[in-house]
């Protein structure tokens, strides 16, 4: 499963960081993912599941890997997952709920 690091639009998109993972442990060992857990008030990682991708007519969904802080009151998108089958990580992560 491929996971693409989120970058704001002002970054050079030719330098996209994409990792191919086969397990939740591999996801947690990616440096740009694991660094978020060191921030003050880190709460957890979660996944925002794209439930409307089929309605939009896209071939692939755009799920978001989230990093939550302060018991979920603050959050950041840290990566995108554009694959239909995300069970590799969705079984290990809670579903993101905006508070």
C-alpha positions in Angstrom: 0.0 0.0 0.0 1.4 3.4 -0.9 1.2 6.3 1.5 2.1 9.9 0.3 3.3 12.5 2.7 1.1 15.6 2.9 2.8 18.7 1.7 1.2 22.2 1.5 0.7 23.5 -2.1 3.8 25.8 -1.9 6.2 22.8 -1.8 7.7 21.4 -5.0 5.3 18.6 -5.8 8.1 16.8 -7.8 9.7 16.0 -4.5 6.7 14.0 -3.2 7.6 11.4 -0.6 5.8 8.1 -1.2 6.4 5.0 0.9 5.2 1.5 0.1 4.1 -0.3 3.3 3.0 -3.8 4.0 2.1 -3.5 7.7 1.1 -1.0 10.4 4.5 -1.4 12.0 6.2 -0.3 8.7 3.9 2.8 8.8 5.0 3.6 12.3 8.7 3.2 11.4 8.6 5.8 8.6 10.6 8.8 10.1 8.2 11.5 8.8 5.3 9.6 10.4 6.9 8.7 13.7 8.3 12.2 14.4 4.7 13.5 15.0 4.4 11.3 18.2 7.2 13.3 19.8 5.3 16.6 19.8 3.8 18.0 23.0 0.2 17.0 23.5 0.4 14.1 21.0 -2.8 12.0 21.4 -2.9 9.5 18.6 -2.8 8.7 14.9 -6.2 8.1 13.2 -7.6 7.6 9.7 -10.1 9.8 8.0 -11.9 7.4 5.7 -13.0 8.8 2.3 -16.6 7.5 2.2 -17.8 9.4 -0.8 -15.1 8.6 -3.4 -17.4 6.3 -5.4 -20.1 9.0 -5.6 -17.6 11.5 -7.0 -16.7 9.1 -9.8 -13.0 8.9 -9.0 -11.1 5.7 -9.6 -9.4 5.8 -6.2 -10.3 7.2 -2.8 -8.3 9.8 -0.9 -8.1 8.6 2.7 -6.1 10.8 5.1 -3.7 9.7 7.8 -4.3 12.1 10.7 -2.2 13.1 13.8 -4.3 14.2 16.7 -3.3 16.4 19.7 -4.9 17.5 22.9 -7.3 14.5 23.1 -8.4 15.1 19.5 -9.2 18.8 19.8 -6.4 19.7 17.4 -5.3 17.7 14.4 -3.2 17.6 11.2 -3.3 15.7 8.0 0.1 14.1 7.6 -0.4 11.7 4.6 -2.8 10.6 1.9 -3.7 7.0 1.0 -5.2 6.6 -2.4 -6.1 3.0 -2.4 -9.4 1.1 -2.0 -8.1 -1.5 0.4 -6.7 0.1 3.5 -7.1 -2.8 6.0 -3.3 -2.9 6.5 -3.7 0.2 8.7 -7.4 0.7 9.2 -7.6 -2.3 11.5 -5.0 -0.8 13.7 -6.1 2.9 13.8 -9.3 4.5 15.1 -11.5 6.4 12.6 -11.0 10.1 12.8 -13.8 12.2 14.2 -13.7 16.0 14.1 -14.5 17.4 17.5 
